[in-house]
């Protein structure tokens, strides 16, 4: 069991703040995406790890059934306060605090751990201040490809001699 209480149902004013609270909930649970998938399956829910990763990497409200499965997989028995906050935001009004507290689910093998929610949200790969390395690699590869394409487009080798394309085309 974690040393801290579970994050309370959110009271954000927009979808981005709501998603930040969901990231905080995942961090509190201390579970990987695969562990969340297994815990959801054990509870009778469907929660593919890739869907969860995509959901937390965005600032849009998730579908209600996805939210409920996620909250349960994180170790919260009663997902109704989270669903109510989501429904309020989906209707265009800010969420209101829910008076009930939450207790972690004592499901076997699906116990929350002690991970700092603030650090996990800050270091989340889908957040605005931390980009996944694969995006940086893709950008670097794209820049190299453009540089090579421009170089080949301007010059090319003909019979071992480098010739300017404009001269070669004009000579024909």
HUTA-V332204 format. One record per residue. D_FIRST is the distance of its C-alpha to the first C-alpha in Angstrom with 1 decimal. Layout:
BEGIN
d_first:D_FIRST
d_first:D_FIRST
END
This chain:
BEGIN
d_first:0.0
d_first:3.8
d_first:6.5
d_first:8.6
d_first:9.4
d_first:10.2
d_first:13.7
d_first:16.4
d_first:19.0
d_first:21.5
d_first:24.7
d_first:26.5
d_first:30.2
d_first:30.5
d_first:29.0
d_first:28.3
d_first:26.1
d_first:24.3
d_first:23.7
d_first:22.3
d_first:19.7
d_first:18.9
d_first:18.6
d_first:16.3
d_first:14.1
d_first:14.2
d_first:13.4
d_first:10.3
d_first:9.2
d_first:10.2
d_first:12.2
d_first:15.9
d_first:18.6
d_first:19.1
d_first:15.6
d_first:15.8
d_first:19.2
d_first:18.0
d_first:15.2
d_first:18.0
d_first:20.4
d_first:18.4
d_first:18.3
d_first:22.0
d_first:22.1
d_first:23.9
d_first:22.3
d_first:24.2
d_first:22.5
d_first:25.8
d_first:26.0
d_first:22.5
d_first:23.6
d_first:26.9
d_first:25.4
d_first:23.3
d_first:26.3
d_first:28.5
d_first:28.9
d_first:30.0
d_first:28.3
d_first:27.0
d_first:28.3
d_first:26.7
d_first:25.7
d_first:24.2
d_first:22.2
d_first:20.9
d_first:20.0
d_first:18.1
d_first:16.1
d_first:15.2
d_first:14.4
d_first:12.0
d_first:9.9
d_first:12.1
d_first:14.1
d_first:17.1
d_first:18.6
d_first:21.8
d_first:21.4
d_first:21.0
d_first:23.9
d_first:26.0
d_first:25.5
d_first:26.6
d_first:29.5
d_first:30.7
d_first:30.7
d_first:32.5
d_first:35.1
d_first:35.8
d_first:34.4
d_first:31.6
d_first:28.4
d_first:28.0
d_first:24.9
d_first:23.4
d_first:23.2
d_first:20.2
d_first:16.6
d_first:13.8
d_first:10.8
d_first:8.3
d_first:9.8
d_first:8.8
d_first:11.1
d_first:11.6
d_first:11.1
d_first:9.8
d_first:6.1
d_first:5.5
d_first:5.8
d_first:7.5
d_first:10.9
d_first:13.5
d_first:14.5
d_first:18.0
d_first:18.7
d_first:17.8
d_first:20.0
d_first:22.7
d_first:22.7
d_first:22.6
d_first:25.6
d_first:26.8
d_first:27.0
d_first:30.4
d_first:30.2
d_first:29.0
d_first:31.1
d_first:30.3
d_first:32.4
d_first:34.1
d_first:35.6
d_first:37.1
d_first:38.5
d_first:40.0
d_first:41.6
d_first:43.1
d_first:44.4
d_first:45.9
d_first:47.6
d_first:49.1
d_first:50.3
d_first:52.0
d_first:53.6
d_first:54.9
d_first:56.2
d_first:58.0
d_first:59.5
d_first:60.8
d_first:62.0
d_first:64.1
d_first:65.5
d_first:66.0
d_first:67.7
d_first:71.1
d_first:73.0
d_first:71.2
d_first:71.9
d_first:69.6
d_first:71.2
d_first:70.3
d_first:69.6
d_first:71.8
d_first:74.8
d_first:74.4
d_first:74.2
d_first:77.2
d_first:79.3
d_first:79.2
END
